[in-house]
């Protein structure tokens, strides 16, 4: 049974952050395809005003605490193989999201 806080809400853990709406949707799909329940926070404001992501903070992807370890494993396996940070994505809505080595070329 999931742990719940005082408001009877399931406790969730943020496992990934990004400023790019498309990247958030892709990572959400990746996690869901691995049987995880995913919640997006702060994505609506980013969809309406993409430049505001820098002001209001990044889009956050969260999973129930009981699924956190599996989510981190999935992200590490998928993102780390390309040299990307498994915990965060694009820093701006217009970032290329490439590893630093590729951006310097």
C-alpha positions, 0 to 999 in steps of 0.5 A: 500500500502506498504511503499517504500524507496528511491530505490523503495524497500518495507520496511522490518522488521527482525523478527527472526535470527538464525545461523542454515539454517534448522531452518531458513527454518522451520521458513520461512515455518511456517510464509508462511503457515500463509499467510506472505511474508518472505525474507531470508537474508544472507542464501546463504553464510551459506548454502555454508560455515556453519561455516562462520555464526559466522563470517558474522552474522546470517540468518535473516528472514524479512517480510514487515513492514505491516506484522510484528505484525502478524509475531511476534504473530505467532512466539510467539505462536509457539516458546514461548510455548516450552520456546524458544525465539520468536525472535532468534534461534540457536546461532551456526549452531551446537547448539541444540536450546533447552531451557537452562533448557534442556541443563543443564540435 
